[in-house]
Amino acid sequence: MNNLWGDSLSGFWSAWIIVITLGSIVFAFWLLYANRKTDKTPDAEGNVETTGHAADGIEEYDNPLPRWWFQLYVGTVIFSLGYLLLYPGLGNFAGLLGWTQEEQWEEEVARAEERFTPIFAQYQEVPIPELAEDGEAMQVAERIFQNNCAVCHGSNAQGGYGFPDLTDDEWLYGGEPDNIVATLRQGRNGLMPSWQQLGEENIENVTQFVLSLSGEEHDAAQAESGAATYASVCAACHGPDGTGNQALGAPNLTNDSWLYRQPGQPLEEAIRQTLRNGRNGHMPAQAAYIGEERVHLVAAYVYSLRQQD
């Protein structure tokens, strides 16, 4: 238990925890102490009565607890009481040492910063394309990526539904070093508005037109009808030819890379859902979490991924 949680307890709950904790220790100790001996004595031949419990022909003798076992338990009780006296564990009592997990964490972070900051500073002086070729630096960067980025983009960086694949050459905001650094440093917010106001007929026509842009099977007549609607409401972001706009984060509609398509889902169904419901994408800024020097290193790692076959 840490101090932040302990300090939030009322006096009643703090006392309740203290009573339950110490009471459990005392009760368990008394129970074992009271049964440390037995009133049954061996007969003239040294035989001891049994408890009456038997299983598979094996009977349980009514012998006292082994002395070494009882003494070991007494030692654990003494240790536990000493621990609770020195460290937090009894309600709001902080312990005589004043230890907190927050302070220990801060000390460990400070030691890590002191050790690794000079290394990161050296890496920051190296241009990203050159740094991406440094195997040792990329091992460090991969660990940072796994700890901070893999939860969304996957441990293999290939993304998933709603999370971009970082290993291909399709980039909403550009895949050059400056673009990647900007994404990591300041984050991204993508918005595709809902177009339910177009009506189901126009949504279906635009769906067929978008299918035609990427060379997918489509209804030619409906696609032709959807072209005018696309030009009036979609082209401003995605471009007249559907190739997208990296300045806005508007995706290219002419390829086979679809951010919001479930595995096995028909493409036209995914497009309809996007037109009907819209999409919201958020990439949080990472500089505040991992530090500016690590942003440069992770950017080099992501850049190295896009250079792989």
Secondary structure, DSSP 8 states (H G I E B T S, - for coil): --HHHHHTS-HHHHHHHHHHHHHHHHHHHHHHHHTSS-S----TT----EEEEEETTEEEE-----HHHHHHHHHHHHHHHHHHHHSS-BTTB--TT---HHHHHHHHHHHHHHHHHHHHHHHHTS-HHHHTT-HHHHHHHHHHHHHHTHHHH-TTS--BTTB--SSSS--SS--SHHHHHHHHHH-EEEEE---GGG-HHHHHHHHHHHHHHTT----HHHHHHHHHHHHHHTHHHH-TTS--BTTTTB--SSSS--TT--TT--HHHHHHHHHHH-EEEEE---HHHH-HHHHHHHHHHHHHHHT--
